[in-house]
Amino acid sequence: MEDIWLQVSNIGFPMALAIYLLVRVEKKLDDLTVAISTLGETLRREFG
């Protein structure tokens, strides 16, 4: 039984941390995509 808890703690925490970080990175990538699209539209209007 102790081995099961040891495996859960060894695998569970890194897995939860990885999922949390991936969700945060995904949100940042979405924000960057919107910002780059907006920048492209602004440049087209100003110089195009």
Secondary structure, 3 states (H helix, E strand, C coil): CHHHHHHHHHHHHHHHHHHHHHHHHHHHHHHHHHHHHHHHHHHHHHHC
